[in-house]
Amino acid sequence: MGSIPTMSIPFDDSRGPYILAMDIGSTASRGGLYDASGCPIKGTKQRESHEFTTGEGVSTIDADQVVREITEVINGILKAADDHNIKDQIAAVALDSFASSLVLVDAAGNALTPCITYADSRSAKYVEQLRAEIDEEAYHGRTGVRLHTSYHPARLLWLKAEFPEAFAQAKYVMTIGEYVYFKLAGITGMAMSIAAWSGILDAHTGELDLPILQNIGIDPALFGEIRNPDEPATNAVVADEKWKQLEEIPWFHAIPDGWPSNIGPGAVDSRTVAVAAATSGAMRVILPSVPAEIPSGLWCYRVSRDQCIVGGALNDVGRAVTWLERTVIKPENLDEVLIREPLEGTPAVLPFFSGERSIGWAASAQATITNIQEQTGPEQMWRGVFESLALSYQRVWEHMELAGAAPERVIASGRVATDHPEFLAMLADALDTPVIPLEMKRATLRGTALIVLEQLEPGAPRATPPFGTAHQPRFAEHYTKARELFDALYRTLV
């Protein structure tokens, strides 16, 4: 397939105000200028590659390395803006980062630990300890999240118990975006969305969840003050003379990448659901308010004074496809196998190759393939696994409707959606709703710019991202029957 567009426009076709937008991702720190329409400006894109340090349960990155990367990103963007005489039209600084993350910081503002990324699982023992000590359902009802190694509560227990000297020196607990802002511009404060993605925000009040902090013996003063999207920092102090102009504009507090990944493609309300289908998967929808009762199978992250994002995560989407590629002969006519009417004799599959997250949160769940017969061949096996992925998204979808979503369309992106577009037709059948492929790069970074633009120019017209042809439901009835078998297997085996 051809290259995926980026929506980039030349300087001469752009209009201010401009947003200096940046993203700290899993493989690189990136950035660029975005104009008032939400389009990236050609010639401003910057990228600094990095890798996580990994090992048994370990996933970290040097927090100061990330600061250096973002420094270079800003330098490159400012030079490009200066070359085209629009430096004085940069109206705001914006940043998103992978979520969640954690850095212990001392009184002098120096990192005591590496940045611990979302994939670090060394606090697993403390997740179980917390489960034995607190009411997890009540915790989920307040915060919208489950106890997990990617959230702050178990991680702070782990750090306090196993790194007591570092913890004793800690003056602040920060996420990586907060740390970057603090080091570069002396800015403190924690975006409400970052607190939510860290598992320490009461979703209903928009304040720190004091019960969980009391449970783990953590002083709330370790965290920055919670800030809404309309409360940017206006007190930046920079050391580099070339950056002095940035002291005069607002720095919008760093947000988690999950929020702008909805905004960038246009999934901005309760009628449009964003689906990610990559190594793992996600399904998210933005609601106008936090549900009074958060469905137990989903997470709910409050992002502003009113809005929240409700959704679910699937461990194994691309992983399931990789397993197929490694294990089962790939049919030469795979595209046809996936797009045509359902195959008779397709096996039923529970696609939990690395445990289940949404909706049952059964970490020990295993993949299961059943109803294999003598005539079952590669076509049926491939079809069965892909159908099970569509059904897994369907389970999340139903819980989102319970939360108050009223979805009319789905916008889908990710490697599996790109490599196997026929899967989106299967997803449309399972959801009985049109599925629209997103055909652009860097939608998350664009979303970060759009969130800030909406604060500066509410309701102003924005460019529409490029979409492919919508897949319409064709065989929805088949998935109703397949779901019955899926649920029966789940009840028996999980």
C-alpha positions as CSV (number, residue, x, y, z in Angstrom):
1,M,0.0,0.0,0.0
2,G,1.1,3.6,-0.6
3,S,2.5,5.9,2.0
4,I,0.1,7.2,4.7
5,P,-0.5,11.0,4.5
6,T,0.4,13.3,7.4
7,M,-1.8,16.3,6.5
8,S,1.3,18.5,6.3
9,I,1.0,21.9,4.6
10,P,3.7,24.4,3.6
11,F,4.4,27.5,5.6
12,D,2.8,29.7,2.9
13,D,-0.5,27.9,3.2
14,S,-0.6,28.0,7.0
15,R,-2.2,30.5,9.4
16,G,-1.6,31.4,13.0
17,P,-1.8,30.9,15.9
18,Y,0.8,28.2,15.9
19,I,1.2,25.5,18.5
20,L,4.6,24.0,19.4
21,A,3.4,20.5,20.0
22,M,5.5,17.5,21.3
23,D,5.1,13.9,22.1
24,I,7.2,11.6,24.2
25,G,6.6,8.1,22.8
26,S,7.8,4.6,23.3
27,T,10.4,4.8,20.5
28,A,11.1,8.6,20.2
29,S,10.5,12.1,21.3
30,R,8.9,14.1,18.5
31,G,7.5,17.5,17.8
32,G,6.5,20.1,15.2
33,L,4.5,23.2,14.6
34,Y,0.7,23.0,14.0
35,D,-1.3,25.8,12.5
36,A,-4.8,27.1,13.5
37,S,-6.4,24.4,11.4
38,G,-4.6,21.6,13.2
39,C,-2.3,20.8,10.3
40,P,1.4,20.1,10.8
41,I,3.8,22.5,9.0
42,K,6.2,21.0,6.6
43,G,9.8,21.4,7.6
44,T,9.2,21.7,11.3
45,K,9.0,17.9,12.2
46,Q,11.7,16.8,14.7
47,R,12.5,13.4,16.0
48,E,14.9,12.1,18.6
49,S,15.0,8.3,18.9
50,H,15.3,6.3,22.1
51,E,14.8,2.9,23.5
52,F,13.5,1.7,26.9
53,T,15.9,-0.3,29.1
54,T,14.2,-3.6,29.5
55,G,14.8,-6.8,31.5
56,E,12.8,-9.2,33.6
57,G,9.9,-7.0,34.6
58,V,12.0,-3.9,33.9
59,S,11.0,-1.0,31.6
60,T,12.7,2.3,32.2
61,I,14.3,5.2,30.4
62,D,16.7,7.9,31.7
63,A,14.5,10.9,32.6
64,D,17.3,13.4,31.9
65,Q,17.9,11.8,28.5
66,V,14.2,12.6,27.6
67,V,14.8,16.2,28.8
68,R,17.8,16.4,26.4
69,E,15.7,15.0,23.6
70,I,12.9,17.5,24.1
71,T,15.5,20.3,24.3
72,E,16.7,19.3,20.8
73,V,13.1,19.0,19.5
74,I,12.3,22.5,20.7
75,N,15.6,23.9,19.3
76,G,14.8,22.4,15.9
77,I,11.2,23.7,15.8
78,L,12.3,27.2,16.9
79,K,14.9,27.3,14.2
80,A,12.4,26.3,11.5
81,A,9.9,28.9,12.8
82,D,12.7,31.6,12.8
83,D,13.7,30.7,9.2
84,H,10.2,31.4,8.1
85,N,9.6,34.5,10.3
86,I,6.7,33.0,12.3
87,K,8.5,32.5,15.6
88,D,6.6,35.4,17.2
89,Q,3.3,33.7,16.2
90,I,3.9,30.6,18.3
91,A,1.0,30.9,20.8
92,A,1.5,28.0,23.1
93,V,3.6,24.9,24.1
94,A,1.9,21.5,24.3
95,L,3.2,18.1,25.3
96,D,1.9,14.5,25.5
97,S,3.6,11.4,26.8
98,F,3.2,7.7,27.1
99,A,1.2,6.8,30.1
100,S,1.6,6.0,32.8
101,S,5.1,6.9,34.0
102,L,6.8,7.7,37.3
103,V,9.9,9.5,38.4
104,L,11.0,10.2,42.0
105,V,12.5,13.7,42.3
106,D,14.5,15.2,45.1
107,A,14.3,18.7,46.7
108,A,16.9,20.1,44.2
109,G,14.7,18.9,41.3
110,N,16.9,16.0,40.3
111,A,15.7,12.5,39.4
112,L,16.3,9.9,42.0
113,T,15.1,7.1,39.8
114,P,14.9,6.4,36.1
115,C,11.5,7.1,34.5
116,I,9.5,3.9,35.2
117,T,7.3,3.3,32.1
118,Y,3.9,1.7,31.7
119,A,5.4,-1.6,30.8
120,D,7.4,-2.1,34.1
121,S,5.9,-4.9,36.1
122,R,8.2,-5.1,39.1
123,S,5.4,-4.0,41.4
124,A,3.3,-7.1,40.7
125,K,3.7,-8.4,44.2
126,Y,2.3,-5.2,45.6
127,V,-0.7,-5.3,43.3
128,E,-1.7,-8.6,45.0
129,Q,-0.9,-7.1,48.4
130,L,-3.2,-4.2,47.7
131,R,-6.0,-6.5,46.5
132,A,-5.8,-8.3,49.8
133,E,-6.0,-5.0,51.8
134,I,-8.5,-2.8,50.0
135,D,-11.9,-3.1,48.2
136,E,-10.8,-3.1,44.5
137,E,-14.4,-2.5,43.3
138,A,-14.7,0.6,45.5
139,Y,-11.3,1.8,44.2
140,H,-12.4,1.3,40.6
141,G,-15.7,3.0,41.3
142,R,-13.9,6.1,42.5
143,T,-10.9,6.3,40.2
144,G,-12.1,4.4,37.1
145,V,-9.1,2.1,37.1
146,R,-8.1,-1.3,38.4
147,L,-5.1,-2.2,40.6
148,H,-2.3,-2.7,38.1
149,T,1.4,-2.5,37.8
150,S,1.1,0.4,35.4
151,Y,-0.6,2.7,38.0
152,H,1.0,4.6,40.9
153,P,-0.5,2.9,44.0
154,A,1.4,-0.4,43.6
155,R,4.5,1.3,42.2
156,L,4.8,3.6,45.2
157,L,4.4,0.7,47.6
158,W,7.1,-1.1,45.7
159,L,9.5,1.9,45.7
160,K,8.9,2.6,49.3
161,A,9.5,-1.0,50.3
162,E,12.4,-1.9,48.0
163,F,14.2,1.5,47.5
164,P,13.7,3.1,50.9
165,E,16.7,5.4,50.6
166,A,15.6,6.9,47.3
167,F,12.0,7.2,48.5
168,A,13.1,8.9,51.7
169,Q,14.8,11.6,49.6
170,A,11.8,12.2,47.4
171,K,10.3,15.6,47.5
172,Y,8.1,15.1,44.4
173,V,6.5,12.2,42.5
174,M,6.3,13.2,38.8
175,T,5.4,11.7,35.5
176,I,7.8,12.1,32.7
177,G,6.0,15.1,31.1
178,E,5.9,16.9,34.4
179,Y,9.6,16.3,34.9
180,V,10.5,17.6,31.5
181,Y,8.5,20.8,32.1
182,F,10.1,21.2,35.5
183,K,13.6,20.9,34.2
184,L,13.1,23.0,31.1
185,A,11.0,25.8,32.5
186,G,10.5,25.4,36.2
187,I,6.9,24.5,35.8
188,T,5.0,22.5,38.4
189,G,1.5,21.1,38.3
190,M,-0.2,17.9,37.1
191,A,-2.8,17.8,34.3
192,M,-6.0,16.2,35.5
193,S,-5.8,13.6,32.8
194,I,-2.3,12.6,33.9
195,A,-3.5,12.1,37.5
196,A,-6.4,10.0,36.1
197,W,-4.0,7.8,34.0
198,S,-1.8,7.4,37.1
199,G,-4.6,5.8,39.1
200,I,-4.7,8.5,41.8
201,L,-7.6,10.7,40.7
202,D,-11.2,10.5,42.0
203,A,-13.0,10.7,38.7
204,H,-16.1,12.1,40.3
205,T,-14.5,15.0,42.1
206,G,-11.5,15.7,39.9
207,E,-9.3,15.7,43.0
208,L,-6.6,13.3,44.3
209,D,-8.1,10.1,45.6
210,L,-7.2,10.4,49.3
211,P,-8.4,6.9,50.3
212,I,-5.9,5.1,48.1
213,L,-3.1,7.4,49.2
214,Q,-4.0,6.8,52.8
215,N,-4.1,3.0,52.1
216,I,-0.5,3.1,50.8
217,G,0.8,5.7,53.3
218,I,1.7,8.4,50.7
219,D,1.6,12.1,51.4
220,P,-0.5,14.0,48.9
221,A,2.0,16.8,49.0
222,L,4.3,14.7,46.9
223,F,2.2,15.4,43.8
224,G,1.8,18.6,41.8
225,E,-1.5,20.6,42.0
226,I,-4.1,19.2,39.6
227,R,-4.7,21.5,36.6
228,N,-7.6,21.5,34.2
229,P,-6.9,22.0,30.4
230,D,-7.9,25.7,30.7
231,E,-5.3,26.2,33.4
232,P,-1.9,26.3,31.6
233,A,1.3,27.4,33.2
234,T,2.1,31.1,32.5
235,N,5.2,31.4,34.6
236,A,7.8,29.5,32.5
237,V,11.4,30.5,33.2
238,V,13.9,29.3,30.6
239,A,17.7,29.4,30.7
240,D,18.4,29.5,27.0
241,E,18.3,33.0,25.5
242,K,16.9,31.6,22.2
243,W,13.9,30.4,24.2
244,K,13.1,33.7,25.9
245,Q,10.0,34.2,23.8
246,L,8.6,31.0,25.2
247,E,8.4,32.6,28.6
248,E,5.7,34.9,27.3
249,I,3.3,32.2,26.1
250,P,1.3,29.5,28.0
251,W,2.7,26.0,28.5
252,F,-0.2,23.6,28.7
253,H,0.5,20.9,31.2
254,A,1.6,17.5,29.8
255,I,-1.2,15.1,29.1
256,P,-1.3,11.3,28.5
257,D,-1.2,10.2,24.9
258,G,-4.5,8.3,25.2
259,W,-6.5,11.5,25.2
260,P,-5.1,13.1,22.0
261,S,-5.2,9.7,20.2
262,N,-9.0,10.2,20.2
263,I,-9.0,13.9,19.4
264,G,-6.5,13.7,16.5
265,P,-8.6,11.3,14.3
266,G,-11.8,13.2,15.2
267,A,-13.4,10.9,17.9
268,V,-14.4,13.8,20.0
269,D,-17.8,13.0,21.3
270,S,-20.0,10.1,22.5
271,R,-21.1,9.3,18.9
272,T,-17.7,8.4,17.6
273,V,-15.5,5.6,19.0
274,A,-11.8,5.3,18.4
275,V,-10.4,1.8,17.9
276,A,-6.7,1.1,18.0
277,A,-5.6,-2.3,16.6
278,A,-1.8,-2.7,17.0
279,T,0.3,-5.1,19.2
280,S,-2.4,-4.5,21.8
281,G,-5.8,-2.9,21.2
282,A,-8.0,-0.3,22.7
283,M,-11.4,1.1,22.3
284,R,-12.2,4.6,23.6
285,V,-15.0,7.1,23.6
286,I,-15.3,10.6,25.1
287,L,-18.3,11.3,27.3
288,P,-19.6,14.7,28.4
289,S,-19.5,13.7,32.0
290,V,-18.3,10.9,34.3
291,P,-20.9,8.1,34.6
292,A,-22.4,7.9,38.1
293,E,-21.5,4.2,38.0
294,I,-18.5,3.2,36.0
295,P,-18.9,-0.2,34.3
296,S,-16.6,-2.7,36.0
297,G,-15.1,-4.0,32.8
298,L,-13.9,-0.6,31.6
299,W,-11.6,2.2,32.7
300,C,-12.7,5.8,33.0
301,Y,-10.2,8.7,32.9
302,R,-11.4,12.2,33.7
303,V,-9.7,14.7,31.4
304,S,-11.3,18.0,32.1
305,R,-13.8,19.9,34.3
306,D,-16.5,17.8,32.6
307,Q,-15.3,15.3,30.1
308,C,-13.9,11.8,30.5
309,I,-12.7,9.0,28.3
310,V,-14.3,5.6,28.8
311,G,-12.9,2.5,27.2
312,G,-11.1,-0.8,27.4
313,A,-7.8,-2.4,26.5
314,L,-7.1,-5.7,24.8
315,N,-3.7,-7.4,25.5
316,D,-3.6,-9.4,22.3
317,V,-4.5,-8.0,18.9
318,G,-1.2,-7.8,16.9
319,R,0.2,-10.5,19.2
320,A,-2.6,-12.9,18.1
321,V,-1.8,-12.2,14.5
322,T,1.9,-12.7,15.1
323,W,1.1,-16.1,16.7
324,L,-0.8,-17.0,13.6
325,E,2.0,-16.0,11.3
326,R,4.4,-18.0,13.4
327,T,2.2,-21.1,13.8
328,V,-0.3,-21.5,11.1
329,I,0.3,-21.5,7.3
330,K,-1.0,-18.2,5.9
331,P,-3.6,-18.8,3.2
332,E,-2.7,-17.3,-0.1
333,N,-6.2,-15.9,-0.4
334,L,-6.2,-14.5,3.2
335,D,-7.8,-11.2,2.1
336,E,-10.7,-13.1,0.6
337,V,-11.0,-15.4,3.6
338,L,-11.4,-12.4,5.9
339,I,-13.7,-10.3,3.8
340,R,-16.2,-12.9,2.5
341,E,-19.2,-14.4,4.3
342,P,-18.3,-16.5,7.4
343,L,-16.8,-19.9,6.9
344,E,-18.6,-23.0,8.0
345,G,-16.5,-24.9,10.6
346,T,-14.6,-21.9,11.8
347,P,-13.3,-22.8,15.3
348,A,-14.2,-20.8,18.4
349,V,-11.3,-18.9,19.9
350,L,-10.6,-17.1,23.2
351,P,-7.6,-14.9,22.1
352,F,-6.0,-14.4,25.5
353,F,-2.4,-15.1,24.5
354,S,-1.0,-13.0,27.4
355,G,-4.0,-12.8,29.7
356,E,-7.1,-10.7,29.6
357,R,-7.6,-7.0,30.4
358,S,-11.0,-5.7,29.5
359,I,-13.5,-6.7,30.3
360,G,-12.9,-9.5,32.8
361,W,-9.3,-8.5,33.9
362,A,-8.3,-12.2,34.2
363,A,-4.5,-11.9,34.1
364,S,-4.1,-15.7,34.1
365,A,-6.5,-16.3,31.2
366,Q,-5.1,-18.4,28.4
367,A,-5.8,-18.7,24.7
368,T,-8.1,-21.5,23.7
369,I,-9.1,-22.9,20.3
370,T,-12.0,-25.3,20.2
371,N,-14.3,-27.0,17.6
372,I,-11.3,-28.1,15.5
373,Q,-12.3,-30.9,13.2
374,E,-10.5,-33.0,10.6
375,Q,-11.5,-30.6,7.8
376,T,-10.3,-27.6,9.7
377,G,-7.5,-25.9,7.8
378,P,-5.5,-22.7,7.8
379,E,-8.4,-20.7,6.4
380,Q,-10.7,-21.6,9.3
381,M,-7.9,-21.1,11.8
382,W,-7.0,-17.6,10.6
383,R,-10.7,-16.7,10.3
384,G,-11.4,-18.0,13.8
385,V,-8.7,-15.9,15.5
386,F,-9.7,-12.7,13.6
387,E,-13.4,-13.3,14.5
388,S,-12.4,-13.7,18.2
389,L,-10.6,-10.3,18.1
390,A,-13.7,-8.7,16.6
391,L,-15.8,-10.3,19.4
392,S,-13.4,-9.0,22.0
393,Y,-13.9,-5.5,20.8
394,Q,-17.7,-6.2,20.8
395,R,-17.5,-7.0,24.6
396,V,-15.9,-3.6,25.3
397,W,-18.5,-1.9,23.0
398,E,-21.4,-3.2,25.0
399,H,-20.0,-1.9,28.3
400,M,-19.3,1.5,26.7
401,E,-23.0,1.7,25.9
402,L,-23.8,0.9,29.5
403,A,-21.6,3.9,30.4
404,G,-23.8,6.2,28.3
405,A,-22.0,6.2,25.0
406,A,-24.3,6.4,21.9
407,P,-21.9,5.3,19.2
408,E,-22.8,5.8,15.5
409,R,-19.4,5.2,13.9
410,V,-16.0,3.9,14.6
411,I,-12.6,5.3,13.5
412,A,-10.0,2.6,13.4
413,S,-6.2,2.8,13.2
414,G,-3.1,0.8,14.0
415,R,-0.8,-1.8,12.4
416,V,-3.4,-4.6,12.2
417,A,-6.0,-2.2,10.7
418,T,-3.4,-1.2,8.1
419,D,-2.0,-4.6,7.3
420,H,-5.3,-6.4,7.3
421,P,-8.0,-3.8,6.3
422,E,-10.5,-6.7,5.8
423,F,-10.5,-7.1,9.6
424,L,-12.3,-3.7,9.8
425,A,-15.2,-5.3,7.8
426,M,-15.3,-8.0,10.4
427,L,-15.3,-5.4,13.1
428,A,-18.2,-3.6,11.4
429,D,-20.2,-6.8,11.5
430,A,-19.4,-7.6,15.1
431,L,-20.4,-4.0,16.2
432,D,-23.2,-3.7,13.7
433,T,-21.8,-0.2,13.0
434,P,-19.8,1.5,10.2
435,V,-16.0,1.3,10.7
436,I,-13.9,4.0,9.1
437,P,-10.2,3.5,8.5
438,L,-8.0,6.5,9.5
439,E,-5.3,7.1,6.9
440,M,-2.8,9.5,8.5
441,K,0.3,9.4,10.5
442,R,1.0,11.1,13.9
443,A,-2.7,11.5,14.8
444,T,-1.8,11.7,18.5
445,L,0.5,14.6,18.1
446,R,-2.1,16.4,16.1
447,G,-4.6,15.7,18.9
448,T,-2.3,17.3,21.4
449,A,-2.2,20.5,19.3
450,L,-6.0,20.4,18.8
451,I,-6.7,20.2,22.5
452,V,-4.7,23.4,23.0
453,L,-6.2,25.1,20.0
454,E,-9.6,24.5,21.4
455,Q,-8.6,26.5,24.5
456,L,-7.2,29.4,22.5
457,E,-9.9,29.5,19.7
458,P,-12.9,27.5,20.9
459,G,-15.1,26.3,18.0
460,A,-12.8,27.5,15.2
461,P,-12.8,25.4,12.0
462,R,-10.2,22.6,11.8
463,A,-9.0,20.5,8.9
464,T,-10.6,17.1,8.5
465,P,-8.2,14.2,8.7
466,P,-8.0,11.7,5.7
467,F,-10.3,8.7,6.0
468,G,-10.7,5.6,3.9
469,T,-14.0,4.1,2.7
470,A,-16.3,3.1,5.5
471,H,-16.9,-0.6,6.0
472,Q,-20.6,-1.3,6.5
473,P,-22.1,-4.2,8.5
474,R,-23.0,-7.2,6.4
475,F,-23.0,-10.3,8.5
476,A,-24.0,-9.0,12.0
477,E,-26.3,-12.0,12.7
478,H,-23.3,-14.4,12.4
479,Y,-21.5,-12.5,15.2
480,T,-24.5,-12.7,17.5
481,K,-24.4,-16.5,17.3
482,A,-20.5,-16.6,17.5
483,R,-20.7,-14.4,20.6
484,E,-22.9,-17.0,22.4
485,L,-20.3,-19.6,21.9
486,F,-17.5,-17.2,22.9
487,D,-19.4,-16.4,26.2
488,A,-20.1,-20.1,26.9
489,L,-16.4,-20.9,26.5
490,Y,-15.4,-17.9,28.7
491,R,-17.7,-19.0,31.5
492,T,-16.4,-22.5,31.4
493,L,-12.6,-21.8,31.0
494,V,-12.0,-18.3,32.5
